[in-house]
Amino acid sequence: MSVKLFILGSLAAVLILATCLLATSSPSAQLSKAQPVDFQTQIRPILEKRCQPCHFTGGKMYGKMPFDRPQTIHTLGDKMFTRIKDPKEQALLRAFLAQAKE
């Protein structure tokens, strides 16, 4: 009898844990499902804060990699994370990149 209770209890714990894991998704997945990420209002301000002045008009890298254009960000993809370390900003960038693939 106690073996059956132990097995049932263990099974219940595994099911609860599995349900919790499935219910929890990554921040970028939550962002992309909730609403589309807008380049001008959400992504560009991050880039201006982290990559100004070099990758914006007048900067020495603007000609090669203009960060005021969404196409550049899509082309660079995960390479953007060499400078963007904040988890919330990374989640926004990941959501932005993911919605382009959809």
Distance bins in CASP14 RR format, pairs under 12 A and 6 or more apart:
PFRMAT RR
TARGET T0000
AUTHOR 0000-0000-0000
RMODE 2
METHOD distances of the structure
MODEL  1
1 7 0 0 0 0 0 1 0 0 0 0 0
1 8 0 0 0 0 0 1 0 0 0 0 0
2 8 0 0 0 0 0 1 0 0 0 0 0
2 9 0 0 0 0 0 1 0 0 0 0 0
3 9 0 0 0 0 0 1 0 0 0 0 0
3 10 0 0 0 0 0 1 0 0 0 0 0
4 10 0 0 0 0 0 1 0 0 0 0 0
4 11 0 0 0 0 0 1 0 0 0 0 0
5 11 0 0 0 0 0 1 0 0 0 0 0
5 12 0 0 0 0 0 1 0 0 0 0 0
6 12 0 0 0 0 0 1 0 0 0 0 0
6 13 0 0 0 0 0 1 0 0 0 0 0
7 13 0 0 0 0 0 1 0 0 0 0 0
7 14 0 0 0 0 0 1 0 0 0 0 0
8 14 0 0 0 0 0 1 0 0 0 0 0
8 15 0 0 0 0 0 1 0 0 0 0 0
9 15 0 0 0 0 1 0 0 0 0 0 0
9 16 0 0 0 0 1 0 0 0 0 0 0
9 17 0 0 0 0 0 1 0 0 0 0 0
10 16 0 0 0 0 0 1 0 0 0 0 0
10 17 0 0 0 0 0 1 0 0 0 0 0
11 17 0 0 0 0 0 1 0 0 0 0 0
11 18 0 0 0 0 0 1 0 0 0 0 0
12 18 0 0 0 0 0 1 0 0 0 0 0
12 19 0 0 0 0 0 1 0 0 0 0 0
13 19 0 0 0 0 0 1 0 0 0 0 0
13 20 0 0 0 0 0 1 0 0 0 0 0
14 20 0 0 0 0 0 1 0 0 0 0 0
14 21 0 0 0 0 0 1 0 0 0 0 0
15 21 0 0 0 0 0 1 0 0 0 0 0
15 22 0 0 0 0 0 1 0 0 0 0 0
16 22 0 0 0 0 0 1 0 0 0 0 0
16 23 0 0 0 0 0 1 0 0 0 0 0
17 23 0 0 0 0 0 1 0 0 0 0 0
17 24 0 0 0 0 0 1 0 0 0 0 0
18 24 0 0 0 0 0 1 0 0 0 0 0
23 30 0 0 0 0 0 1 0 0 0 0 0
24 30 0 0 0 0 1 0 0 0 0 0 0
25 31 0 0 0 0 0 1 0 0 0 0 0
25 32 0 0 0 0 0 1 0 0 0 0 0
25 33 0 0 0 0 1 0 0 0 0 0 0
25 34 0 0 0 0 0 1 0 0 0 0 0
25 91 0 0 0 0 0 1 0 0 0 0 0
25 95 0 0 0 0 0 1 0 0 0 0 0
26 32 0 0 0 0 1 0 0 0 0 0 0
26 33 0 0 0 0 0 1 0 0 0 0 0
26 87 0 0 0 0 0 1 0 0 0 0 0
26 90 0 0 0 0 0 1 0 0 0 0 0
26 91 1 0 0 1 0 0 0 0 0 0 0
26 94 1 0 0 1 0 0 0 0 0 0 0
26 95 0 0 0 0 1 0 0 0 0 0 0
26 98 0 0 0 0 1 0 0 0 0 0 0
27 33 0 0 0 0 0 1 0 0 0 0 0
27 34 0 0 0 0 0 1 0 0 0 0 0
27 37 0 0 0 0 0 1 0 0 0 0 0
27 86 0 0 0 0 0 1 0 0 0 0 0
27 87 1 0 0 1 0 0 0 0 0 0 0
27 88 1 0 0 1 0 0 0 0 0 0 0
27 89 0 0 0 0 0 1 0 0 0 0 0
27 90 0 0 0 0 1 0 0 0 0 0 0
27 91 1 1 0 0 0 0 0 0 0 0 0
27 92 0 0 0 0 1 0 0 0 0 0 0
27 93 0 0 0 0 0 1 0 0 0 0 0
27 94 0 0 0 0 1 0 0 0 0 0 0
27 95 1 0 0 1 0 0 0 0 0 0 0
27 98 0 0 0 0 0 1 0 0 0 0 0
28 34 0 0 0 0 0 1 0 0 0 0 0
28 37 0 0 0 0 1 0 0 0 0 0 0
28 78 0 0 0 0 0 1 0 0 0 0 0
28 81 0 0 0 0 0 1 0 0 0 0 0
28 87 0 0 0 0 0 1 0 0 0 0 0
28 88 0 0 0 0 0 1 0 0 0 0 0
28 89 0 0 0 0 0 1 0 0 0 0 0
28 90 1 0 0 1 0 0 0 0 0 0 0
28 91 1 0 1 0 0 0 0 0 0 0 0
28 92 1 0 0 1 0 0 0 0 0 0 0
28 93 0 0 0 0 1 0 0 0 0 0 0
28 94 1 1 0 0 0 0 0 0 0 0 0
28 95 1 0 1 0 0 0 0 0 0 0 0
28 96 0 0 0 0 1 0 0 0 0 0 0
28 97 0 0 0 0 1 0 0 0 0 0 0
28 98 1 0 0 1 0 0 0 0 0 0 0
28 99 0 0 0 0 1 0 0 0 0 0 0
28 101 0 0 0 0 0 1 0 0 0 0 0
29 91 0 0 0 0 1 0 0 0 0 0 0
29 94 0 0 0 0 1 0 0 0 0 0 0
29 95 1 0 0 1 0 0 0 0 0 0 0
29 98 1 0 0 1 0 0 0 0 0 0 0
29 99 0 0 0 0 0 1 0 0 0 0 0
29 102 0 0 0 0 0 1 0 0 0 0 0
30 37 0 0 0 0 0 1 0 0 0 0 0
30 88 0 0 0 0 0 1 0 0 0 0 0
30 91 0 0 0 0 1 0 0 0 0 0 0
30 92 0 0 0 0 0 1 0 0 0 0 0
30 94 0 0 0 0 0 1 0 0 0 0 0
30 95 0 0 0 0 1 0 0 0 0 0 0
30 98 0 0 0 0 0 1 0 0 0 0 0
31 37 1 0 0 1 0 0 0 0 0 0 0
31 38 0 0 0 0 0 1 0 0 0 0 0
31 42 0 0 0 0 1 0 0 0 0 0 0
31 43 0 0 0 0 0 1 0 0 0 0 0
31 88 0 0 0 0 1 0 0 0 0 0 0
31 89 0 0 0 0 0 1 0 0 0 0 0
31 90 0 0 0 0 0 1 0 0 0 0 0
31 91 1 0 0 1 0 0 0 0 0 0 0
31 92 1 0 0 1 0 0 0 0 0 0 0
31 93 0 0 0 0 0 1 0 0 0 0 0
31 94 0 0 0 0 1 0 0 0 0 0 0
31 95 1 1 0 0 0 0 0 0 0 0 0
31 96 0 0 0 0 1 0 0 0 0 0 0
31 97 0 0 0 0 0 1 0 0 0 0 0
31 98 0 0 0 0 1 0 0 0 0 0 0
31 99 0 0 0 0 1 0 0 0 0 0 0
32 42 0 0 0 0 0 1 0 0 0 0 0
32 91 0 0 0 0 1 0 0 0 0 0 0
32 92 0 0 0 0 1 0 0 0 0 0 0
32 93 0 0 0 0 0 1 0 0 0 0 0
32 94 0 0 0 0 1 0 0 0 0 0 0
32 95 1 0 1 0 0 0 0 0 0 0 0
32 96 0 0 0 0 1 0 0 0 0 0 0
32 97 0 0 0 0 1 0 0 0 0 0 0
32 98 1 0 1 0 0 0 0 0 0 0 0
32 99 1 0 1 0 0 0 0 0 0 0 0
32 100 0 0 0 0 0 1 0 0 0 0 0
32 101 0 0 0 0 1 0 0 0 0 0 0
32 102 1 0 0 1 0 0 0 0 0 0 0
33 95 0 0 0 0 1 0 0 0 0 0 0
33 98 0 0 0 0 0 1 0 0 0 0 0
33 99 0 0 0 0 1 0 0 0 0 0 0
33 102 0 0 0 0 0 1 0 0 0 0 0
34 91 0 0 0 0 0 1 0 0 0 0 0
34 92 0 0 0 0 0 1 0 0 0 0 0
34 95 0 0 0 0 1 0 0 0 0 0 0
34 99 0 0 0 0 0 1 0 0 0 0 0
35 41 0 0 0 0 0 1 0 0 0 0 0
35 42 0 0 0 0 1 0 0 0 0 0 0
35 92 0 0 0 0 0 1 0 0 0 0 0
35 95 0 0 0 0 1 0 0 0 0 0 0
35 96 0 0 0 0 0 1 0 0 0 0 0
35 99 0 0 0 0 1 0 0 0 0 0 0
36 42 0 0 0 0 1 0 0 0 0 0 0
36 43 0 0 0 0 0 1 0 0 0 0 0
36 92 0 0 0 0 0 1 0 0 0 0 0
36 95 0 0 0 0 1 0 0 0 0 0 0
36 96 0 0 0 0 1 0 0 0 0 0 0
36 98 0 0 0 0 0 1 0 0 0 0 0
36 99 1 0 1 0 0 0 0 0 0 0 0
36 100 0 0 0 0 0 1 0 0 0 0 0
36 102 0 0 0 0 1 0 0 0 0 0 0
37 43 1 0 0 1 0 0 0 0 0 0 0
37 44 0 0 0 0 0 1 0 0 0 0 0
37 46 0 0 0 0 0 1 0 0 0 0 0
37 70 0 0 0 0 0 1 0 0 0 0 0
37 73 0 0 0 0 0 1 0 0 0 0 0
37 89 0 0 0 0 0 1 0 0 0 0 0
37 91 0 0 0 0 1 0 0 0 0 0 0
37 92 1 0 1 0 0 0 0 0 0 0 0
37 93 0 0 0 0 1 0 0 0 0 0 0
37 94 0 0 0 0 1 0 0 0 0 0 0
37 95 1 0 1 0 0 0 0 0 0 0 0
37 96 1 0 1 0 0 0 0 0 0 0 0
37 97 0 0 0 0 1 0 0 0 0 0 0
37 98 0 0 0 0 1 0 0 0 0 0 0
37 99 1 0 0 1 0 0 0 0 0 0 0
37 100 0 0 0 0 1 0 0 0 0 0 0
37 102 0 0 0 0 0 1 0 0 0 0 0
38 44 0 0 0 0 1 0 0 0 0 0 0
38 45 0 0 0 0 0 1 0 0 0 0 0
38 46 0 0 0 0 0 1 0 0 0 0 0
38 70 0 0 0 0 1 0 0 0 0 0 0
38 92 0 0 0 0 1 0 0 0 0 0 0
38 95 0 0 0 0 0 1 0 0 0 0 0
38 96 0 0 0 0 1 0 0 0 0 0 0
38 99 0 0 0 0 0 1 0 0 0 0 0
39 45 0 0 0 0 0 1 0 0 0 0 0
39 46 0 0 0 0 0 1 0 0 0 0 0
39 47 0 0 0 0 1 0 0 0 0 0 0
39 48 0 0 0 0 0 1 0 0 0 0 0
39 67 0 0 0 0 0 1 0 0 0 0 0
39 68 0 0 0 0 1 0 0 0 0 0 0
39 69 0 0 0 0 1 0 0 0 0 0 0
39 70 1 0 1 0 0 0 0 0 0 0 0
39 71 0 0 0 0 1 0 0 0 0 0 0
39 72 0 0 0 0 0 1 0 0 0 0 0
39 73 1 0 0 1 0 0 0 0 0 0 0
39 74 0 0 0 0 1 0 0 0 0 0 0
39 92 0 0 0 0 0 1 0 0 0 0 0
39 93 0 0 0 0 0 1 0 0 0 0 0
39 95 0 0 0 0 0 1 0 0 0 0 0
39 96 1 0 0 1 0 0 0 0 0 0 0
39 97 0 0 0 0 0 1 0 0 0 0 0
39 99 0 0 0 0 0 1 0 0 0 0 0
39 100 0 0 0 0 0 1 0 0 0 0 0
40 46 0 0 0 0 0 1 0 0 0 0 0
40 47 0 0 0 0 0 1 0 0 0 0 0
40 48 0 0 0 0 0 1 0 0 0 0 0
40 68 0 0 0 0 1 0 0 0 0 0 0
40 69 0 0 0 0 0 1 0 0 0 0 0
40 70 0 0 0 0 1 0 0 0 0 0 0
40 73 0 0 0 0 0 1 0 0 0 0 0
40 96 0 0 0 0 0 1 0 0 0 0 0
41 48 0 0 0 0 0 1 0 0 0 0 0
41 92 0 0 0 0 0 1 0 0 0 0 0
41 96 0 0 0 0 0 1 0 0 0 0 0
42 48 0 0 0 0 0 1 0 0 0 0 0
42 70 0 0 0 0 0 1 0 0 0 0 0
42 73 0 0 0 0 0 1 0 0 0 0 0
42 88 0 0 0 0 0 1 0 0 0 0 0
42 89 0 0 0 0 1 0 0 0 0 0 0
42 91 0 0 0 0 0 1 0 0 0 0 0
42 92 1 0 1 0 0 0 0 0 0 0 0
42 93 0 0 0 0 1 0 0 0 0 0 0
42 95 0 0 0 0 1 0 0 0 0 0 0
42 96 1 0 0 1 0 0 0 0 0 0 0
42 99 0 0 0 0 0 1 0 0 0 0 0
43 49 0 0 0 0 0 1 0 0 0 0 0
43 50 0 0 0 0 0 1 0 0 0 0 0
43 51 0 0 0 0 0 1 0 0 0 0 0
43 67 0 0 0 0 1 0 0 0 0 0 0
43 68 0 0 0 0 0 1 0 0 0 0 0
43 69 0 0 0 0 0 1 0 0 0 0 0
43 70 1 0 0 1 0 0 0 0 0 0 0
43 72 0 0 0 0 0 1 0 0 0 0 0
43 73 1 0 0 1 0 0 0 0 0 0 0
43 74 0 0 0 0 0 1 0 0 0 0 0
43 76 0 0 0 0 0 1 0 0 0 0 0
43 77 0 0 0 0 0 1 0 0 0 0 0
43 80 0 0 0 0 1 0 0 0 0 0 0
43 84 0 0 0 0 0 1 0 0 0 0 0
43 89 0 0 0 0 1 0 0 0 0 0 0
43 90 0 0 0 0 0 1 0 0 0 0 0
43 91 0 0 0 0 0 1 0 0 0 0 0
43 92 1 0 0 1 0 0 0 0 0 0 0
43 93 1 0 0 1 0 0 0 0 0 0 0
43 94 0 0 0 0 0 1 0 0 0 0 0
43 95 0 0 0 0 1 0 0 0 0 0 0
43 96 1 0 1 0 0 0 0 0 0 0 0
43 97 0 0 0 0 1 0 0 0 0 0 0
43 99 0 0 0 0 0 1 0 0 0 0 0
43 100 0 0 0 0 0 1 0 0 0 0 0
44 50 0 0 0 0 0 1 0 0 0 0 0
44 51 0 0 0 0 0 1 0 0 0 0 0
44 52 0 0 0 0 0 1 0 0 0 0 0
44 55 0 0 0 0 0 1 0 0 0 0 0
44 56 0 0 0 0 1 0 0 0 0 0 0
44 66 0 0 0 0 0 1 0 0 0 0 0
44 67 1 0 0 1 0 0 0 0 0 0 0
44 68 1 0 0 1 0 0 0 0 0 0 0
44 69 0 0 0 0 1 0 0 0 0 0 0
44 70 0 0 0 0 1 0 0 0 0 0 0
44 72 0 0 0 0 0 1 0 0 0 0 0
44 73 0 0 0 0 1 0 0 0 0 0 0
44 92 0 0 0 0 0 1 0 0 0 0 0
44 93 0 0 0 0 0 1 0 0 0 0 0
44 96 0 0 0 0 0 1 0 0 0 0 0
45 51 0 0 0 0 0 1 0 0 0 0 0
45 52 0 0 0 0 0 1 0 0 0 0 0
45 56 0 0 0 0 0 1 0 0 0 0 0
45 67 0 0 0 0 0 1 0 0 0 0 0
45 68 0 0 0 0 0 1 0 0 0 0 0
45 89 0 0 0 0 1 0 0 0 0 0 0
45 92 0 0 0 0 1 0 0 0 0 0 0
45 93 0 0 0 0 0 1 0 0 0 0 0
46 52 0 0 0 0 0 1 0 0 0 0 0
46 55 0 0 0 0 0 1 0 0 0 0 0
46 67 0 0 0 0 1 0 0 0 0 0 0
46 73 0 0 0 0 0 1 0 0 0 0 0
46 80 0 0 0 0 1 0 0 0 0 0 0
46 81 0 0 0 0 0 1 0 0 0 0 0
46 83 0 0 0 0 1 0 0 0 0 0 0
46 84 1 0 0 1 0 0 0 0 0 0 0
46 85 0 0 0 0 0 1 0 0 0 0 0
46 86 0 0 0 0 1 0 0 0 0 0 0
46 88 0 0 0 0 1 0 0 0 0 0 0
46 89 1 0 1 0 0 0 0 0 0 0 0
46 90 0 0 0 0 1 0 0 0 0 0 0
46 91 0 0 0 0 0 1 0 0 0 0 0
46 92 1 0 0 1 0 0 0 0 0 0 0
46 93 1 0 0 1 0 0 0 0 0 0 0
46 96 0 0 0 0 1 0 0 0 0 0 0
47 53 0 0 0 0 0 1 0 0 0 0 0
47 54 0 0 0 0 0 1 0 0 0 0 0
47 55 1 0 0 1 0 0 0 0 0 0 0
47 56 0 0 0 0 1 0 0 0 0 0 0
47 61 0 0 0 0 0 1 0 0 0 0 0
47 65 0 0 0 0 0 1 0 0 0 0 0
47 66 0 0 0 0 0 1 0 0 0 0 0
47 67 1 0 1 0 0 0 0 0 0 0 0
47 68 1 0 0 1 0 0 0 0 0 0 0
47 69 0 0 0 0 0 1 0 0 0 0 0
47 70 0 0 0 0 0 1 0 0 0 0 0
47 72 0 0 0 0 1 0 0 0 0 0 0
47 73 1 0 0 1 0 0 0 0 0 0 0
47 76 0 0 0 0 0 1 0 0 0 0 0
47 80 0 0 0 0 1 0 0 0 0 0 0
47 83 0 0 0 0 1 0 0 0 0 0 0
47 84 0 0 0 0 1 0 0 0 0 0 0
47 89 0 0 0 0 1 0 0 0 0 0 0
47 92 0 0 0 0 0 1 0 0 0 0 0
47 93 0 0 0 0 1 0 0 0 0 0 0
47 96 0 0 0 0 0 1 0 0 0 0 0
48 54 0 0 0 0 0 1 0 0 0 0 0
48 55 0 0 0 0 1 0 0 0 0 0 0
48 56 1 0 0 1 0 0 0 0 0 0 0
48 57 0 0 0 0 0 1 0 0 0 0 0
48 67 1 0 0 1 0 0 0 0 0 0 0
48 68 0 0 0 0 1 0 0 0 0 0 0
48 89 0 0 0 0 0 1 0 0 0 0 0
49 55 0 0 0 0 0 1 0 0 0 0 0
49 56 0 0 0 0 0 1 0 0 0 0 0
49 67 0 0 0 0 0 1 0 0 0 0 0
49 83 0 0 0 0 0 1 0 0 0 0 0
49 84 0 0 0 0 1 0 0 0 0 0 0
49 86 0 0 0 0 1 0 0 0 0 0 0
49 89 0 0 0 0 1 0 0 0 0 0 0
50 56 0 0 0 0 0 1 0 0 0 0 0
50 67 0 0 0 0 1 0 0 0 0 0 0
50 80 0 0 0 0 1 0 0 0 0 0 0
50 81 0 0 0 0 0 1 0 0 0 0 0
50 82 0 0 0 0 0 1 0 0 0 0 0
50 83 1 0 1 0 0 0 0 0 0 0 0
50 84 1 0 1 0 0 0 0 0 0 0 0
50 85 0 0 0 0 1 0 0 0 0 0 0
50 86 0 0 0 0 1 0 0 0 0 0 0
50 89 1 0 0 1 0 0 0 0 0 0 0
50 90 0 0 0 0 0 1 0 0 0 0 0
50 93 0 0 0 0 0 1 0 0 0 0 0
51 59 0 0 0 0 1 0 0 0 0 0 0
51 60 0 0 0 0 0 1 0 0 0 0 0
51 61 0 0 0 0 1 0 0 0 0 0 0
51 62 0 0 0 0 0 1 0 0 0 0 0
51 65 0 0 0 0 1 0 0 0 0 0 0
51 66 0 0 0 0 0 1 0 0 0 0 0
51 67 1 0 1 0 0 0 0 0 0 0 0
51 68 0 0 0 0 1 0 0 0 0 0 0
51 72 0 0 0 0 0 1 0 0 0 0 0
51 73 0 0 0 0 0 1 0 0 0 0 0
51 76 0 0 0 0 0 1 0 0 0 0 0
51 80 0 0 0 0 1 0 0 0 0 0 0
51 82 0 0 0 0 0 1 0 0 0 0 0
51 83 1 0 0 1 0 0 0 0 0 0 0
51 84 0 0 0 0 1 0 0 0 0 0 0
51 89 0 0 0 0 0 1 0 0 0 0 0
51 93 0 0 0 0 0 1 0 0 0 0 0
52 58 0 0 0 0 0 1 0 0 0 0 0
52 59 0 0 0 0 1 0 0 0 0 0 0
52 61 0 0 0 0 0 1 0 0 0 0 0
52 62 0 0 0 0 0 1 0 0 0 0 0
52 67 0 0 0 0 1 0 0 0 0 0 0
52 68 0 0 0 0 0 1 0 0 0 0 0
52 83 0 0 0 0 0 1 0 0 0 0 0
53 59 1 0 1 0 0 0 0 0 0 0 0
53 60 0 0 0 0 1 0 0 0 0 0 0
53 61 0 0 0 0 1 0 0 0 0 0 0
53 62 0 0 0 0 1 0 0 0 0 0 0
53 67 0 0 0 0 0 1 0 0 0 0 0
53 68 0 0 0 0 0 1 0 0 0 0 0
54 60 1 0 1 0 0 0 0 0 0 0 0
54 61 1 0 1 0 0 0 0 0 0 0 0
54 62 1 0 0 1 0 0 0 0 0 0 0
54 63 0 0 0 0 0 1 0 0 0 0 0
54 64 0 0 0 0 1 0 0 0 0 0 0
54 65 0 0 0 0 1 0 0 0 0 0 0
54 66 0 0 0 0 0 1 0 0 0 0 0
54 67 0 0 0 0 1 0 0 0 0 0 0
54 68 0 0 0 0 0 1 0 0 0 0 0
54 83 0 0 0 0 0 1 0 0 0 0 0
55 61 1 0 1 0 0 0 0 0 0 0 0
55 62 1 0 0 1 0 0 0 0 0 0 0
55 63 0 0 0 0 1 0 0 0 0 0 0
55 64 0 0 0 0 1 0 0 0 0 0 0
55 65 1 0 1 0 0 0 0 0 0 0 0
55 66 1 0 0 1 0 0 0 0 0 0 0
55 67 1 1 0 0 0 0 0 0 0 0 0
55 68 1 0 0 1 0 0 0 0 0 0 0
55 69 0 0 0 0 1 0 0 0 0 0 0
55 72 0 0 0 0 1 0 0 0 0 0 0
55 73 0 0 0 0 0 1 0 0 0 0 0
55 76 0 0 0 0 0 1 0 0 0 0 0
55 80 0 0 0 0 0 1 0 0 0 0 0
55 83 0 0 0 0 1 0 0 0 0 0 0
56 62 1 0 0 1 0 0 0 0 0 0 0
56 63 0 0 0 0 0 1 0 0 0 0 0
56 65 0 0 0 0 0 1 0 0 0 0 0
56 66 1 0 0 1 0 0 0 0 0 0 0
56 67 1 0 0 1 0 0 0 0 0 0 0
56 68 1 0 1 0 0 0 0 0 0 0 0
56 69 0 0 0 0 0 1 0 0 0 0 0
56 72 0 0 0 0 0 1 0 0 0 0 0
57 63 0 0 0 0 1 0 0 0 0 0 0
57 66 0 0 0 0 1 0 0 0 0 0 0
57 67 0 0 0 0 0 1 0 0 0 0 0
57 68 1 0 0 1 0 0 0 0 0 0 0
57 69 0 0 0 0 0 1 0 0 0 0 0
58 66 0 0 0 0 1 0 0 0 0 0 0
58 67 0 0 0 0 0 1 0 0 0 0 0
58 68 0 0 0 0 0 1 0 0 0 0 0
59 65 0 0 0 0 0 1 0 0 0 0 0
59 66 0 0 0 0 1 0 0 0 0 0 0
59 67 0 0 0 0 0 1 0 0 0 0 0
59 68 0 0 0 0 0 1 0 0 0 0 0
60 66 0 0 0 0 0 1 0 0 0 0 0
61 67 0 0 0 0 1 0 0 0 0 0 0
61 68 0 0 0 0 0 1 0 0 0 0 0
61 72 0 0 0 0 0 1 0 0 0 0 0
61 76 0 0 0 0 0 1 0 0 0 0 0
61 83 0 0 0 0 0 1 0 0 0 0 0
62 68 0 0 0 0 1 0 0 0 0 0 0
62 69 0 0 0 0 0 1 0 0 0 0 0
62 72 0 0 0 0 0 1 0 0 0 0 0
63 69 0 0 0 0 0 1 0 0 0 0 0
63 72 0 0 0 0 1 0 0 0 0 0 0
64 72 0 0 0 0 1 0 0 0 0 0 0
64 75 0 0 0 0 0 1 0 0 0 0 0
64 76 0 0 0 0 0 1 0 0 0 0 0
65 71 0 0 0 0 0 1 0 0 0 0 0
65 72 1 0 1 0 0 0 0 0 0 0 0
65 73 0 0 0 0 1 0 0 0 0 0 0
65 75 0 0 0 0 1 0 0 0 0 0 0
65 76 1 0 0 1 0 0 0 0 0 0 0
65 77 0 0 0 0 0 1 0 0 0 0 0
65 79 0 0 0 0 1 0 0 0 0 0 0
65 80 0 0 0 0 0 1 0 0 0 0 0
65 83 0 0 0 0 0 1 0 0 0 0 0
66 72 1 0 1 0 0 0 0 0 0 0 0
66 73 0 0 0 0 1 0 0 0 0 0 0
66 75 0 0 0 0 0 1 0 0 0 0 0
66 76 0 0 0 0 0 1 0 0 0 0 0
67 73 1 0 0 1 0 0 0 0 0 0 0
67 74 0 0 0 0 0 1 0 0 0 0 0
67 75 0 0 0 0 0 1 0 0 0 0 0
67 76 0 0 0 0 1 0 0 0 0 0 0
67 80 0 0 0 0 1 0 0 0 0 0 0
67 83 0 0 0 0 0 1 0 0 0 0 0
67 84 0 0 0 0 0 1 0 0 0 0 0
67 93 0 0 0 0 0 1 0 0 0 0 0
69 75 0 0 0 0 1 0 0 0 0 0 0
69 76 0 0 0 0 0 1 0 0 0 0 0
70 76 0 0 0 0 0 1 0 0 0 0 0
70 77 0 0 0 0 0 1 0 0 0 0 0
70 80 0 0 0 0 0 1 0 0 0 0 0
70 93 0 0 0 0 0 1 0 0 0 0 0
70 96 0 0 0 0 1 0 0 0 0 0 0
70 97 0 0 0 0 0 1 0 0 0 0 0
70 99 0 0 0 0 0 1 0 0 0 0 0
70 100 0 0 0 0 1 0 0 0 0 0 0
71 77 0 0 0 0 0 1 0 0 0 0 0
71 100 0 0 0 0 1 0 0 0 0 0 0
72 79 0 0 0 0 0 1 0 0 0 0 0
72 80 0 0 0 0 1 0 0 0 0 0 0
72 97 0 0 0 0 0 1 0 0 0 0 0
73 79 0 0 0 0 1 0 0 0 0 0 0
73 80 1 0 0 1 0 0 0 0 0 0 0
73 81 0 0 0 0 0 1 0 0 0 0 0
73 84 0 0 0 0 0 1 0 0 0 0 0
73 92 0 0 0 0 0 1 0 0 0 0 0
73 93 1 0 0 1 0 0 0 0 0 0 0
73 94 0 0 0 0 0 1 0 0 0 0 0
73 96 1 0 0 1 0 0 0 0 0 0 0
73 97 1 0 0 1 0 0 0 0 0 0 0
73 99 0 0 0 0 0 1 0 0 0 0 0
73 100 0 0 0 0 1 0 0 0 0 0 0
74 80 0 0 0 0 1 0 0 0 0 0 0
74 93 0 0 0 0 0 1 0 0 0 0 0
74 96 0 0 0 0 1 0 0 0 0 0 0
74 97 1 0 0 1 0 0 0 0 0 0 0
74 98 0 0 0 0 0 1 0 0 0 0 0
74 99 0 0 0 0 0 1 0 0 0 0 0
74 100 1 0 1 0 0 0 0 0 0 0 0
74 101 0 0 0 0 1 0 0 0 0 0 0
75 97 0 0 0 0 0 1 0 0 0 0 0
75 100 0 0 0 0 0 1 0 0 0 0 0
76 82 0 0 0 0 1 0 0 0 0 0 0
76 83 0 0 0 0 0 1 0 0 0 0 0
76 84 0 0 0 0 0 1 0 0 0 0 0
76 93 0 0 0 0 1 0 0 0 0 0 0
76 96 0 0 0 0 0 1 0 0 0 0 0
76 97 0 0 0 0 1 0 0 0 0 0 0
77 84 0 0 0 0 0 1 0 0 0 0 0
77 90 0 0 0 0 0 1 0 0 0 0 0
77 93 0 0 0 0 1 0 0 0 0 0 0
77 94 0 0 0 0 1 0 0 0 0 0 0
77 96 0 0 0 0 1 0 0 0 0 0 0
77 97 1 0 1 0 0 0 0 0 0 0 0
77 98 0 0 0 0 0 1 0 0 0 0 0
77 100 0 0 0 0 1 0 0 0 0 0 0
77 101 0 0 0 0 0 1 0 0 0 0 0
78 84 0 0 0 0 0 1 0 0 0 0 0
78 90 0 0 0 0 1 0 0 0 0 0 0
78 93 0 0 0 0 1 0 0 0 0 0 0
78 94 0 0 0 0 1 0 0 0 0 0 0
78 97 1 0 0 1 0 0 0 0 0 0 0
78 98 0 0 0 0 0 1 0 0 0 0 0
79 93 0 0 0 0 0 1 0 0 0 0 0
79 97 0 0 0 0 0 1 0 0 0 0 0
80 86 0 0 0 0 0 1 0 0 0 0 0
80 89 0 0 0 0 1 0 0 0 0 0 0
80 90 0 0 0 0 1 0 0 0 0 0 0
80 92 0 0 0 0 0 1 0 0 0 0 0
80 93 1 0 1 0 0 0 0 0 0 0 0
80 94 0 0 0 0 1 0 0 0 0 0 0
80 96 0 0 0 0 1 0 0 0 0 0 0
80 97 0 0 0 0 1 0 0 0 0 0 0
81 87 0 0 0 0 0 1 0 0 0 0 0
81 89 0 0 0 0 1 0 0 0 0 0 0
81 90 1 0 1 0 0 0 0 0 0 0 0
81 91 0 0 0 0 0 1 0 0 0 0 0
81 92 0 0 0 0 0 1 0 0 0 0 0
81 93 1 0 0 1 0 0 0 0 0 0 0
81 94 0 0 0 0 1 0 0 0 0 0 0
81 97 0 0 0 0 0 1 0 0 0 0 0
82 90 0 0 0 0 0 1 0 0 0 0 0
82 93 0 0 0 0 0 1 0 0 0 0 0
83 89 0 0 0 0 1 0 0 0 0 0 0
83 90 0 0 0 0 0 1 0 0 0 0 0
83 93 0 0 0 0 0 1 0 0 0 0 0
84 90 1 0 1 0 0 0 0 0 0 0 0
84 91 0 0 0 0 0 1 0 0 0 0 0
84 92 0 0 0 0 1 0 0 0 0 0 0
84 93 1 0 0 1 0 0 0 0 0 0 0
84 94 0 0 0 0 0 1 0 0 0 0 0
84 96 0 0 0 0 0 1 0 0 0 0 0
84 97 0 0 0 0 0 1 0 0 0 0 0
85 93 0 0 0 0 0 1 0 0 0 0 0
86 92 0 0 0 0 1 0 0 0 0 0 0
86 93 0 0 0 0 1 0 0 0 0 0 0
87 93 0 0 0 0 0 1 0 0 0 0 0
87 94 0 0 0 0 0 1 0 0 0 0 0
88 94 0 0 0 0 0 1 0 0 0 0 0
88 95 0 0 0 0 0 1 0 0 0 0 0
89 95 0 0 0 0 0 1 0 0 0 0 0
89 96 0 0 0 0 0 1 0 0 0 0 0
90 96 0 0 0 0 0 1 0 0 0 0 0
90 97 0 0 0 0 0 1 0 0 0 0 0
91 97 0 0 0 0 0 1 0 0 0 0 0
91 98 0 0 0 0 0 1 0 0 0 0 0
92 98 0 0 0 0 0 1 0 0 0 0 0
92 99 0 0 0 0 0 1 0 0 0 0 0
93 99 0 0 0 0 0 1 0 0 0 0 0
93 100 0 0 0 0 0 1 0 0 0 0 0
94 100 0 0 0 0 0 1 0 0 0 0 0
94 101 0 0 0 0 0 1 0 0 0 0 0
95 101 0 0 0 0 0 1 0 0 0 0 0
95 102 0 0 0 0 0 1 0 0 0 0 0
96 102 0 0 0 0 0 1 0 0 0 0 0
END
